[in-house]
Amino acid sequence: MKSENKDYFAEKAADYDTHKSRTQNVANIGQGILKEVPFTKAMHVLDFGSGTGLLTSQIAPHVGKITAVDVSSSMNEVLRSKQDSIGCELEIKELDLTKEIVDTTFDVIVSSMTLHHIEDPAKLFQKFHFLLKDNGIIAIADLDKEDGSFHSEDTGVHHLGFDRNEFIALAENAGFKELEIQTVSVMEKPTGSYPVFLLTGRK
């Protein structure tokens, strides 16, 4: 089922991976996730807001399958062009996970820099909880609260980053436990330095 959402990344997808600050940030996030999550080849991972697959590419060699979910057809197109070089089985789904159903459960759900684009993150954490197998893991990276200068153009932003305690509370209220949060990256832009955190937890 195709999503009706506006593709905010239609103009940006083609050269999305050429921005060093962006690719470096996701590399840092990926390293943080690989340190915290004991991936195995038996695992099926959901990458929420997978974009051009920068995070998927890092995790792929360590798992059996990744389902990459993104509402942007242009970003999915870029990921599809990389499919042969991704180091595991890859399924790409173009849908809005906040509104649509996925009839699979996952061992791990990862996400990089996507939740500030989500209107109701509390509801999304509940969806994550539902989609995970028992004892499944979340590893969610996003921006610390910022003054609005991080995004120079409209890409459908609903939150100017997050307060870390409030972010942990969203996951806790959805039923997650063993929650930990840490800084994994700092994005440097002409407008300033923007810390990025990683939240991990279990169902």
N, C-alpha and C positions, 0 to 999 in steps of 0.2 A: 504493500500500500504506500503510495507516494505521499509525502508530506506537503501540505499547502503552504508551509512557512516560506517567508522571503529568504532567499539565499544571500545573506549578508556578505558572503565571502566570494561571490561570483567574480569580482574584479581582482581579488587578491590571490586566488588559489594557484594560478600558474607560477607565480614567483614566490609563493609563500615560504618555500624551503630555502630561499636565497638570503634571508635575513639572519645574519649571524647571531644577533642577540636572542632571537627566537629559537633557533636550532640549538644554541648552547644552553638555553634555559631548559628545553625539553630533555636535552642530554643529561643535565644535572638532576632533573626530576626522575628520569629513568634510572640513573645510578642510585638515587635515594630509594626508589621502589625495589630495585634488585637487591639492595642491602637488607631491606626490611621484610620482604616477602619470600618465603621458601618455595619458589616455583619448582614444578616437576614437569616432565614430558607428558604426564597423564592429565594435566590440567587443561580446562577450557576457560578462557579468560574473556571477559567483556571489556572492551575499550570504549568508554562512553565519551562522545565528542571526539572521535578518532582523527578527524581532519585529514591531513595528507599522510598520516601514518607514522609520524616522527616517533611517537611513543611505542606504537605497535612494533615498529622495526627493531627496537631495542629489546623488547620482551620476547619476541617471537622465537629466538633460538633456544629459549629456556622452557617452552611450553608446547603442548600438542596442537592446540587450536586457539585462534583468536576470532571472536565476532566483533567486528568494528562497526559501531553505530554512529551515524552523523546525519543531520538534517540537510547538509549542504551537498547538492549534487556535484557542484564543481570541485569541492574538496575530495569527495568520494572518487571522482574521475581520476584525480592525481594519484590517489591510493591504488586504484585499479591498475594504473600503468606500472606500479611497483610490485604488483602481486607476485610475479615470478621470483623476485629477489627477497621476498619475506620468508623468514626461516621457519615457518610452520604452516599448517592448514589455515587459510584465511577466508572468512565469510564477511562480506560487506553488506550492511543493511542500511538503507536510506529511510529513516523513520524518526519520529519524535517520540522518544521513550517516555516523555512526561505524559503523553496522551495515548500511546499505542501499546499493544501487548506483544511481548516476546515469549514464545512458549518453550523456553529452555531455562535450565538453571545453570549457574556458573560456580566455579571454584573461587575465582577472584574477579573483582570489578576494579578496574583502574580508570583514572580520568585525569587529564592534564589541562588546566586553565579553561575549564568549560563551565563550572558551576556559576560563575558570575554572569553568565548568559542565560541562566535559568530563573524564571520568575519565582517559582516556589520550591526552593531547595529542600525544605522540610518534607514535602511530598515526594521529592525525588529520592531522598534517603530511605523513605518507607518502601519505595519501589525497589531500590537496591537490595534492601533487606529481604524482600519477597523473592527477588531473582537469585539470591545466593543459596547454595547448598548449606546444610548445617555446618557450622564451624568455618564457613567461607570468609574470605578476607576482602576488605575494601582498602584501596590506596588512592586517595584523592588529593590532588595538588591544586592549589589556587592562590590567588593574590591576598596579601594582607590588605586591610582597609587602606584606601588611598583617596586622594583629594579630587579624583576625576580627571587627572592629567595623563593617566596611563593610556587611555584610548583616544587617539587623535581624530578618529572618525567613527561613525555609527556602525557598530557591528552587533546591534541588538543586546546592549548591556543593561542588565537589571540591577546589578550590585557593584558598587565601587569597592571591590574586594570585600573581605570578611574579617570581623573580629574573631580571633582564634577561639576564645572561650565560647562564643555564641555558635561557632561552627561545630565545635565538639558537642555542644548541647543538642544541635540538630541531629547528629548521628546517635547520640545517647537516647534521645526521645524516640528514635526509630527502632531502638532495640539493640544497637551495637554495643559491644563491651571491649575491654582491653584497649581502649582508645589512647593513642599517642599522637602528638603533633610536634613537628620540628621544622626548622628552616632548611630547605634543600637547595635554594637558589636565590640569587638576587639579579633581577633584570635591570640592566643599565640602559637608560634612554636619555635623549637630550633633555627631557623634562624632569629627570631625577632617577633615583635608585628605588626599585620596587621589590621588597622581599616576597618570596614565594614559599608557602609552607606545604608540608605533606602530612595528611591525616591518615593513620592506619588504624584498623580495628577489625574485630571478628563478629560474626553473627552468633 
